[in-house]
């Protein structure tokens, strides 16, 4: 396979191509809706930094509805970048940039995609999309351009393996990004502080909207933190088991659901911060059990229990 992109870190994909057209023509294929639809998704773009971007996948991807983003860089015929969803946190946001450099009658294009934790499925699509862009700029017919847009299974597996290797260099960072990229975790203000195969911890900070009338932390926050962290830890354990059995799939979201939560509150939830920690008790063929312990900032265990997950 030619022109494979590279991961510069656990989340950043970079692809480079020499395109058979001057920068002015390439630019039109990056920003004009009818032309973006030929090689990627139809993108309607407000031409300024801060402008709106609406991406419409079309009939080829019915499971992905219109997506809204925002322009983050705009320099005609030189650089264009946008991020989506428009109001997501940095960790949960995707951002792609296109940099153009003249190369005689051709143009060198560098595409960089800072992936959100759940967007690894997109990397082979970018490669195939650039193949389709080359075909379109070369004057290929519509059928040939459309055929080039579809990544082969071999291409998909090549990028999946490259991403696995990139994540393996800093597994803790990648796992933290996955956790922090979940909107519910962000809403609760959960901050992951430790990630190992045997032990995972998050910090829970008391805020005014998560308290009871008397000012103590609401018990539901602790239960939600244990459940969320336990699901994350169980997902890691389940995927390790599947990997040992020869299944290399790392598709997201991992198929996991809570089937039982038993939490005992041992002390009042007074304090400003709490640490929830999970340890895996058992990884069966279909059920994973996790223990959860919650400690206050004074070092007092305030809650303990177990969570069970089916997978």
Backbone torsions as a table, in degrees:
resi	resn	phi	psi	omega
1	UNK	NA	134.9	-177.0
2	UNK	-100.1	156.8	172.6
3	UNK	60.7	29.3	178.2
4	UNK	-62.9	137.2	175.3
5	UNK	-75.9	172.4	-179.4
6	UNK	-129.0	151.5	173.1
7	UNK	-94.6	120.3	-179.9
8	UNK	-84.9	-16.4	171.8
9	UNK	-157.7	-165.3	-174.6
10	UNK	-66.7	-17.5	-173.6
11	UNK	-128.4	-7.5	-169.8
12	UNK	-110.2	118.6	178.3
13	UNK	-102.0	137.5	177.8
14	UNK	-131.5	126.3	176.3
15	UNK	-122.7	146.9	179.4
16	UNK	-132.5	136.8	178.3
17	UNK	-142.3	147.9	167.5
18	UNK	-97.9	119.6	-175.0
19	UNK	-101.2	139.5	-173.3
20	UNK	-83.6	56.5	179.5
21	UNK	-165.2	154.9	176.8
22	UNK	-68.8	162.8	-174.5
23	UNK	-58.0	-36.8	-178.6
24	UNK	-61.4	-38.6	179.6
25	UNK	-74.4	-41.4	177.3
26	UNK	-59.7	-41.8	-178.7
27	UNK	-56.4	-39.3	-179.8
28	UNK	-61.9	-35.4	179.5
29	UNK	-75.5	-14.8	177.4
30	UNK	-89.8	-26.5	-169.2
31	UNK	-125.3	-13.5	-179.5
32	UNK	-92.4	126.0	-172.8
33	UNK	-51.1	-47.5	-176.5
34	UNK	-65.6	-31.9	-179.9
35	UNK	-82.1	-35.9	176.4
36	UNK	-62.8	-31.7	-179.4
37	UNK	-66.9	-21.7	-179.0
38	UNK	-70.8	-35.5	-172.3
39	UNK	-120.2	-12.0	-178.8
40	UNK	-145.7	-135.6	173.4
41	UNK	-94.9	149.3	174.2
42	UNK	-65.5	122.2	-175.8
43	UNK	-122.6	122.5	177.5
44	UNK	-101.8	118.7	-165.9
45	UNK	-125.6	128.4	172.1
46	UNK	-84.6	115.1	-166.0
47	UNK	-77.0	69.8	175.6
48	UNK	-166.4	156.8	173.1
49	UNK	-62.7	129.3	-175.3
50	UNK	92.0	-6.8	179.6
51	UNK	-70.9	159.0	-178.0
52	UNK	-80.8	147.1	174.2
53	UNK	-127.8	128.8	175.0
54	UNK	-121.8	120.1	-179.0
55	UNK	-106.5	130.5	-179.0
56	UNK	-121.2	107.5	-174.6
57	UNK	-62.1	-30.6	-179.8
58	UNK	88.3	-171.4	-173.9
59	UNK	-67.2	-22.5	-176.6
60	UNK	-74.4	-12.3	-178.3
61	UNK	-142.0	66.8	-174.4
62	UNK	-64.0	-20.8	-178.7
63	UNK	-77.0	-10.6	-179.7
64	UNK	-111.7	105.8	-179.7
65	UNK	-76.8	-177.8	177.9
66	UNK	-56.3	139.4	-178.8
67	UNK	-121.9	135.0	-179.6
68	UNK	-102.5	137.9	178.2
69	UNK	-140.1	-167.3	-178.2
70	UNK	-141.9	140.5	177.9
71	UNK	-71.7	128.6	179.9
72	UNK	-110.6	-13.7	175.4
73	UNK	-152.6	138.4	-178.3
74	UNK	-148.4	102.8	175.3
75	UNK	-137.2	94.9	-172.7
76	UNK	-47.9	132.0	178.4
77	UNK	66.6	9.4	178.3
78	UNK	-127.1	-55.4	-176.0
79	UNK	-151.9	138.4	178.3
80	UNK	-143.3	134.1	178.8
81	UNK	-145.2	150.0	175.3
82	UNK	-149.9	158.4	-177.6
83	UNK	-130.5	152.4	178.5
84	UNK	-154.4	155.9	-13.8
85	UNK	-60.0	155.7	-170.6
86	UNK	-60.9	-34.6	-173.0
87	UNK	-112.3	16.5	-179.3
88	UNK	-75.6	159.9	173.4
89	UNK	-67.8	165.2	-176.0
90	UNK	-58.4	-42.9	-177.7
91	UNK	-65.8	-36.8	-175.4
92	UNK	-85.8	-0.5	-173.1
93	UNK	-99.9	144.3	169.1
94	UNK	-97.1	143.3	173.2
95	UNK	-140.3	129.2	179.1
96	UNK	-121.5	139.8	178.3
97	UNK	-129.9	146.9	177.7
98	UNK	-121.0	125.5	177.5
99	UNK	-118.6	128.3	-176.3
100	UNK	-111.7	138.6	176.6
101	UNK	-138.4	125.7	179.2
102	UNK	-59.9	142.4	177.1
103	UNK	-140.2	72.2	-173.8
104	UNK	68.1	-127.2	177.5
105	UNK	-81.7	-4.5	-179.2
106	UNK	-107.1	-177.7	178.7
107	UNK	-138.7	131.8	173.4
108	UNK	-88.5	125.7	-179.2
109	UNK	-113.7	130.4	172.3
110	UNK	-115.6	120.8	178.5
111	UNK	-109.2	125.0	178.2
112	UNK	-122.5	126.8	179.0
113	UNK	-120.7	113.9	171.2
114	UNK	-85.0	105.3	-170.4
115	UNK	-79.8	138.2	165.4
116	UNK	-70.3	161.6	-173.8
117	UNK	-60.4	-20.9	-174.9
118	UNK	-109.4	18.2	-173.6
119	UNK	-112.5	19.1	-177.3
120	UNK	-64.0	-21.5	178.2
121	UNK	-62.8	-17.6	-173.4
122	UNK	-82.6	-15.5	-167.2
123	UNK	-67.0	-43.9	177.9
124	UNK	-66.1	-31.0	177.7
125	UNK	-63.2	-38.0	177.7
126	UNK	-63.2	-44.2	179.6
127	UNK	-58.6	-49.7	-179.9
128	UNK	-64.7	-36.5	177.4
129	UNK	-61.3	-40.7	177.9
130	UNK	-68.1	-34.0	173.0
131	UNK	-59.3	-43.4	179.4
132	UNK	-66.6	-36.7	178.2
133	UNK	-63.7	-43.3	176.6
134	UNK	-59.6	-44.0	-179.9
135	UNK	-62.6	-43.8	-179.2
136	UNK	-63.7	-43.6	-179.9
137	UNK	-69.0	-22.1	179.2
138	UNK	-86.3	-2.7	177.9
139	UNK	88.7	17.4	179.2
140	UNK	-65.8	155.7	178.7
141	UNK	-73.4	166.3	-174.6
142	UNK	-59.4	-38.3	-179.1
143	UNK	-64.6	-39.4	179.9
144	UNK	-68.3	-39.7	178.2
145	UNK	-64.6	-44.3	179.7
146	UNK	-62.8	-39.5	179.4
147	UNK	-64.6	-37.2	-179.2
148	UNK	-68.2	-23.8	-176.6
149	UNK	-71.6	-18.7	-174.6
150	UNK	-91.2	112.5	179.8
151	UNK	-69.0	139.1	178.0
152	UNK	-74.9	158.3	175.3
153	UNK	-56.8	-36.1	179.8
154	UNK	-65.4	-39.7	178.0
155	UNK	-66.3	-42.5	178.4
156	UNK	-59.6	-42.9	-179.4
157	UNK	-70.0	-35.0	177.9
158	UNK	-61.0	-43.2	179.6
159	UNK	-73.9	-35.2	176.7
160	UNK	-61.3	-41.3	179.4
161	UNK	-68.6	-40.0	177.9
162	UNK	-62.6	-38.5	179.0
163	UNK	-70.4	-37.9	176.5
164	UNK	-59.8	-43.0	-179.3
165	UNK	-66.2	-39.0	178.5
166	UNK	-65.0	-42.3	179.6
167	UNK	-67.0	-33.0	-177.8
168	UNK	-65.4	-21.7	180.0
169	UNK	-71.5	-29.5	179.2
170	UNK	-143.6	67.9	-173.9
171	UNK	-60.8	-35.7	-179.5
172	UNK	-62.7	-41.4	-179.9
173	UNK	-63.6	-45.1	-179.0
174	UNK	-62.9	-43.8	-178.8
175	UNK	-65.3	-37.8	176.4
176	UNK	-64.1	-39.9	178.0
177	UNK	-61.9	-41.5	177.9
178	UNK	-58.9	-46.1	-177.3
179	UNK	-66.5	-48.9	-176.7
180	UNK	-70.5	-18.2	179.6
181	UNK	-78.8	-5.3	178.9
182	UNK	-85.3	121.8	-174.9
183	UNK	-55.9	-39.5	-178.2
184	UNK	-63.9	-40.0	178.3
185	UNK	-62.9	-41.0	178.6
186	UNK	-65.0	-38.8	179.9
187	UNK	-62.3	-39.2	179.0
188	UNK	-78.2	-10.5	-179.4
189	UNK	74.4	28.4	-179.5
190	UNK	-74.9	132.2	-178.9
191	UNK	-123.0	113.8	-179.1
192	UNK	-71.1	131.4	-176.5
193	UNK	-117.9	-16.6	-178.5
194	UNK	-152.0	135.0	177.6
195	UNK	-139.1	111.7	170.3
196	UNK	-137.3	171.8	178.3
197	UNK	-62.4	-31.3	-173.9
198	UNK	-98.6	-18.8	-170.5
199	UNK	-150.3	131.9	177.0
200	UNK	-133.9	136.9	-177.7
201	UNK	-133.1	148.5	171.7
202	UNK	-132.1	151.9	174.4
203	UNK	-98.7	133.4	177.6
204	UNK	-113.1	120.0	-179.8
205	UNK	-102.4	132.7	177.1
206	UNK	-72.1	128.3	174.2
207	UNK	-127.9	162.1	-173.3
208	UNK	-58.0	-32.1	-177.5
209	UNK	-87.0	4.0	179.8
210	UNK	-117.9	18.2	-174.4
211	UNK	-112.8	166.4	169.0
212	UNK	-84.0	175.3	-178.9
213	UNK	-59.3	-36.5	-179.3
214	UNK	-76.7	-6.8	176.0
215	UNK	103.4	-8.0	178.1
216	UNK	-81.0	157.7	-178.9
217	UNK	-64.4	138.1	178.4
218	UNK	-68.4	134.9	-178.9
219	UNK	-61.4	-27.0	178.2
220	UNK	-63.3	-29.2	177.9
221	UNK	-66.1	-43.5	178.7
222	UNK	-63.5	-44.7	179.0
223	UNK	-61.4	-43.3	179.4
224	UNK	-64.9	-38.7	179.1
225	UNK	-64.3	-43.4	179.3
226	UNK	-65.2	-41.9	179.4
227	UNK	-64.4	-46.7	-178.4
228	UNK	-64.3	-46.6	-179.3
229	UNK	-67.4	-40.3	178.7
230	UNK	-62.1	-40.4	178.3
231	UNK	-63.3	-41.5	178.8
232	UNK	-62.9	-46.7	-179.2
233	UNK	-65.8	-41.1	178.1
234	UNK	-64.2	-37.5	176.8
235	UNK	-61.4	-42.2	176.4
236	UNK	-59.9	-46.6	-177.4
237	UNK	-66.0	-40.5	179.7
238	UNK	-65.1	-41.2	179.1
239	UNK	-67.9	-34.2	175.7
240	UNK	-63.6	-41.0	178.7
241	UNK	-63.3	-45.4	179.3
242	UNK	-62.3	-39.0	178.9
243	UNK	-62.7	-40.0	178.1
244	UNK	-64.4	-28.0	179.4
245	UNK	-86.3	2.7	175.5
246	UNK	98.9	2.5	178.8
247	UNK	-91.4	111.7	-177.1
248	UNK	-92.5	4.4	-176.9
249	UNK	-63.2	133.9	174.1
250	UNK	-128.0	32.7	-179.6
251	UNK	-63.2	145.2	177.0
252	UNK	-114.1	149.7	-2.2
253	UNK	-78.4	149.8	177.1
254	UNK	-68.0	135.2	-176.5
255	UNK	-76.4	101.1	-173.8
256	UNK	-150.7	138.1	176.8
257	UNK	-144.1	144.4	178.5
258	UNK	-73.2	130.4	176.5
259	UNK	-117.8	-6.8	177.5
260	UNK	-167.7	138.1	177.8
261	UNK	-139.6	120.8	179.1
262	UNK	-128.4	110.6	-175.6
263	UNK	-127.0	127.0	176.5
264	UNK	-102.2	127.1	177.1
265	UNK	-91.9	116.3	-174.0
266	UNK	-94.5	-27.7	-177.7
267	UNK	-142.5	157.8	173.0
268	UNK	-59.2	145.9	-176.5
269	UNK	-87.1	63.7	177.3
270	UNK	-97.5	143.4	-178.0
271	UNK	134.6	173.1	-177.6
272	UNK	-99.2	-31.9	179.5
273	UNK	-136.8	153.0	178.0
274	UNK	-137.8	151.5	177.9
275	UNK	-119.0	121.6	175.5
276	UNK	-100.9	132.6	-178.5
277	UNK	-130.5	137.3	177.6
278	UNK	-118.3	147.6	171.4
279	UNK	-132.9	142.3	-178.5
280	UNK	-82.6	126.6	179.4
281	UNK	-91.1	-40.3	-174.7
282	UNK	-158.7	135.8	175.6
283	UNK	-118.7	97.0	178.6
284	UNK	-88.7	-173.7	-178.7
285	UNK	-68.5	-28.8	-177.2
286	UNK	-134.5	-12.8	-177.1
287	UNK	-131.1	138.2	177.0
288	UNK	-120.6	131.5	177.5
289	UNK	-112.1	135.8	-176.5
290	UNK	-129.0	139.5	174.2
291	UNK	-95.6	140.3	176.9
292	UNK	-125.9	134.8	177.1
293	UNK	-128.6	138.5	-179.7
294	UNK	-122.0	126.6	-177.1
295	UNK	-120.3	138.2	178.5
296	UNK	-77.5	172.3	178.4
297	UNK	-69.2	-7.2	174.7
298	UNK	-95.0	4.6	179.2
299	UNK	81.8	14.8	-178.4
300	UNK	-97.6	130.6	176.2
301	UNK	-74.4	117.8	-175.2
302	UNK	-104.1	-18.3	179.5
303	UNK	-157.2	149.5	177.8
304	UNK	-154.0	150.3	-179.3
305	UNK	177.4	-168.8	-179.5
306	UNK	-131.3	153.0	175.0
307	UNK	-131.3	138.1	178.0
308	UNK	-115.7	142.0	-177.4
309	UNK	-132.0	137.6	172.3
310	UNK	-95.3	142.5	178.5
311	UNK	-146.6	NA	NA
